[in-house]
Amino acid sequence: MKVGLLELDHYEMGYSIIKTLEYNNHNIWVFTTNKLNDRFQAALKKSSNIIFVNKTDEESIITFYKRMADCLLKEELNTLWVNTIEYEFEAFASMISSLKCKKILTIHNANFWFDYSKLFFTKSYRANKYKMRLLKQMDAYVALSNNVMNYIIDRFHLRKKMFVFPYSIFEEDQAVSIENVNYKLVVPGAVDVMRRDYDFILKVYQKLNVEISNLELVLLGPPKGDYGEGIIKIAQSINRSGGKVTWFNGEVNQKEFDSQILSCSLIISPLQKQIGGEQYGKSKETGCFFDMVRYAKPGIVPNYVPVPFNMNSSILSYNNEIDLIMLVKSILCHPKRKSELNHFAKLNSKKFSVENLRNETEGVIKYVLS
């Protein structure tokens, strides 16, 4: 089978799709950027089944779309999996209208794609008509979790088939935990008020630090804007008072990111309820769940974020500041509880191995080609 993948932004999920398609012995054309190509090439073993077609830095996105379409027609690809598309919907919709292959679209943000008026005289319709045209040309959709898939089906009553494919896969040889004599809490992602409440987590850390010795908090992402810089100043103040907060002034490279999470005790994500019209765990999945998958780590999130059913034995939820403090203490101060959570985290992560996902991926491909 010949499968094309358009991936211009999400490296981790692009990698997961490529690995799973490769495992199923498909021939894969990856349409991507030079930057992502370098990361894919470094992470993937050389394979004659994978061909990369890169957008050059000087090339417009519309020109790249046309070049991709020419390749799809010339090579007679069976399927095009559109994993990320964020702009120039009109040009893309026009381009794929001439393609004979089947088409799959990953829905990262449900309301962005489906929450609009269908009345042609409304402002909402005019603003979204090219997205609607693009959606009509798709043969199937992919959501990142069952929670998001169910939200889309229940709210928008889709007629087309929808499948689930996770943002990250689990590779056991890449997820070997690093022993750390200290207790370490990690909050992955940019220090951005739109996504997470860092004032909250710093207050919690200060109180925990009084009761748990050698407790470290890592803000694993670059600060964004004035808010991010303000959070770093608070962290600096905490450290002057005996705390141990680690932060990064710029983008965190992959090696450092891996090391920090593999050596942590817990992943904590103090998510906001909403971001850009989307609700975490319902219309949009949170990346922290897939960090937990990839690194086989237990985690904690706010109780208003639905936890995927296949991870609920290793992800805990809190209601408020006191609740989170008690949860962390109940884990870090009780080795048996901590060991139990780590055990369930690994069992849950194995559900996301390439071997276990291959049938789901084949289900997507076979359905659109039937």
Sequence and secondary structure as in RCSB ss.txt:
>XXXX:A:sequence
MKVGLLELDHYEMGYSIIKTLEYNNHNIWVFTTNKLNDRFQAALKKSSNIIFVNKTDEESIITFYKRMADCLLKE
ELNTLWVNTIEYEFEAFASMISSLKCKKILTIHNANFWFDYSKLFFTKSYRANKYKMRLLKQMDAYVALSNNVMN
YIIDRFHLRKKMFVFPYSIFEEDQAVSIENVNYKLVVPGAVDVMRRDYDFILKVYQKLNVEISNLELVLLGPPKG
DYGEGIIKIAQSINRSGGKVTWFNGEVNQKEFDSQILSCSLIISPLQKQIGGEQYGKSKETGCFFDMVRYAKPGI
VPNYVPVPFNMNSSILSYNNEIDLIMLVKSILCHPKRKSELNHFAKLNSKKFSVENLRNETEGVIKYVLS
>XXXX:A:secstr
 EEEEE SS HHHHHHHHHHHHHTT EEEEEEEHHHHHHHHHHS   TTEEEEEE TTS HHHHHHHHHHHHHHH
T SEEEE    S HHHHHHHHTT  SEEEEEESBHHHHH S   TTSHHHHHHHHHHHHHHT SEEEESSHHHHH
HHHHHH   SEEEE  S  B GGG      SSEEEEEES B TTTB HHHHHHHHHHHHHHSTTEEEEEES B H
HHHHHHHHHHHHHHHTT  EE  SS   HHHHHHHHHT SEEE  B SEETTEEBTTTB  HHHHHHHHHT  EE
EETTS   GGGTTTEEEESSHHHHHHHHHHHHT HHHHHHHHHHHHHHHHTTBHHHHHHHHHHHHHHHH 
